[in-house]
Every structure is written in structure tokens, then in C-alpha cells.
């Protein structure tokens, strides 16, 4: 049986895309007169990836609003109404 190369190809493309954006980011930041360009920085309030700032408070609020779409309790079968 022939193996499908799709998962390996997707992983390889993802690695190349992340590597390419990291190199492009460092090159543009260093040419923009910032010699110490950092990819990822973090502190008590949040973290920064490239130039995008993410605060922990925003992540908590986003997770809370996302979790509201799912039921708190769910049952797949009502055992009290089943008869044998």
C-alpha cells in the first residue's frame, strides 16, 4: 500500500513558511536601524511575536467567550427514561 505524502508535505511547507517569515522579519528589522530584532519576547502582562502584542487578559477573555459556545453539561442518553 502506497503511503500518502500529504502530512509530511504539509509539515515541511509549514516549517519553510515559518522559517522564511522569521528571516524576512529579522532582515527588515535590522535594516530599519534596530540591530537587536527579537522574534518572541514576553513579560508579566503578555508576549510579543514579531510585532504582534498579545496580552494574557485578552487571551482569557477570548477563551471565555469561545467556551460559551459549548454546553456546560451534556448527556447523550437519558438513563432514567430507558426501559428494558
Backbone torsions as a table, in degrees:
resi	resn	phi	psi	omega
1	UNK	NA	132.8	-176.7
2	UNK	-80.6	133.7	177.2
3	UNK	-79.5	143.6	179.0
4	UNK	-88.7	129.2	-176.8
5	UNK	-84.4	6.9	-173.8
6	UNK	-62.3	-49.1	-179.6
7	UNK	-62.2	-40.5	179.1
8	UNK	-66.0	-40.5	179.1
9	UNK	-64.6	-42.3	177.5
10	UNK	-63.8	-41.0	178.1
11	UNK	-64.4	-44.5	179.0
12	UNK	-63.0	-43.6	178.7
13	UNK	-64.6	-38.3	178.0
14	UNK	-64.4	-43.7	178.9
15	UNK	-63.5	-43.4	178.8
16	UNK	-65.0	-38.1	179.5
17	UNK	-66.8	-44.4	178.6
18	UNK	-65.2	-42.4	178.0
19	UNK	-63.6	-41.6	179.3
20	UNK	-65.4	-41.7	178.3
21	UNK	-68.5	-34.3	178.0
22	UNK	-66.1	-43.0	178.6
23	UNK	-65.8	-43.0	179.3
24	UNK	-64.1	-39.2	178.7
25	UNK	-63.6	-47.4	-179.4
26	UNK	-64.1	-38.3	178.9
27	UNK	-65.9	-44.9	-178.3
28	UNK	-70.6	-34.9	178.2
29	UNK	-70.3	-39.1	-178.9
30	UNK	-71.7	-32.7	175.6
31	UNK	-75.4	-18.8	177.5
32	UNK	-87.5	23.2	175.7
33	UNK	65.4	32.3	169.6
34	UNK	-121.0	95.1	-171.7
35	UNK	-69.7	-23.0	-176.7
36	UNK	-110.0	68.8	-179.9
37	UNK	-76.5	128.1	-179.3
38	UNK	-110.3	139.1	179.2
39	UNK	-78.7	-48.2	-176.4
40	UNK	-133.2	126.9	172.8
41	UNK	-130.5	153.9	179.5
42	UNK	-146.7	156.6	174.2
43	UNK	-149.7	-166.2	-176.1
44	UNK	-67.0	-30.2	-175.9
45	UNK	-86.9	-22.6	-177.7
46	UNK	170.5	-160.8	179.8
47	UNK	-141.0	162.0	-180.0
48	UNK	-126.1	126.6	174.6
49	UNK	-114.1	120.4	-169.4
50	UNK	54.7	-111.4	177.9
51	UNK	-116.0	13.0	-179.5
52	UNK	-95.9	120.7	-178.1
53	UNK	-94.5	128.5	177.8
54	UNK	-123.8	123.5	179.1
55	UNK	-99.0	145.4	-178.7
56	UNK	-62.0	-33.6	178.4
57	UNK	-62.8	-42.0	178.1
58	UNK	-65.5	-37.8	177.1
59	UNK	-64.6	-40.8	179.3
60	UNK	-65.5	-42.2	178.2
61	UNK	-65.5	-40.7	178.4
62	UNK	-65.3	-40.7	178.3
63	UNK	-66.1	-39.2	179.3
64	UNK	-63.8	-44.3	179.6
65	UNK	-70.2	-32.2	177.2
66	UNK	-69.8	-38.0	-178.2
67	UNK	-73.0	-14.7	177.3
68	UNK	-70.0	-17.1	178.8
69	UNK	-76.5	-16.0	-177.2
70	UNK	-106.3	143.2	-179.4
71	UNK	-69.1	147.3	179.5
72	UNK	-74.2	-40.9	177.5
73	UNK	-126.9	140.0	177.0
74	UNK	-141.8	145.7	177.1
75	UNK	-128.7	140.5	178.5
76	UNK	-100.2	-18.7	-177.6
77	UNK	-149.0	134.4	178.6
78	UNK	-93.7	101.9	-175.1
79	UNK	-72.5	-26.6	-177.6
80	UNK	-72.8	-18.4	-178.6
81	UNK	-103.3	4.5	-179.1
82	UNK	-86.5	139.6	177.4
83	UNK	-121.9	139.2	179.5
84	UNK	-110.8	NA	NA
